[in-house]
Amino acid sequence: MRHTEFWDRLDTAMGRASSRTWAELFVIGELGSRTAVEALDAGVPPKQVWAAVRRALELPESER
């Protein structure tokens, strides 16, 4: 998964305006108590970040 696909999926799940703010502010323990943006900036693969985000948002398995 590329960064662009990650952002497309998050935008679809939350709406573009909300998704960016959420990704900058919501801390996810599974990502080392970092936000999605911090994890991506630290080099965590987008696929791994998306998996943690999907679980945090309780999105259906079909959103894998």
Secondary structure, DSSP 4 states (H G I P E B T S, - for coil): --HHHHHHHHHHHH-HHHHHHHHHH-EEGGGTSEEHHHHHHTT--HHHHHHHHHHHTT--GGG-
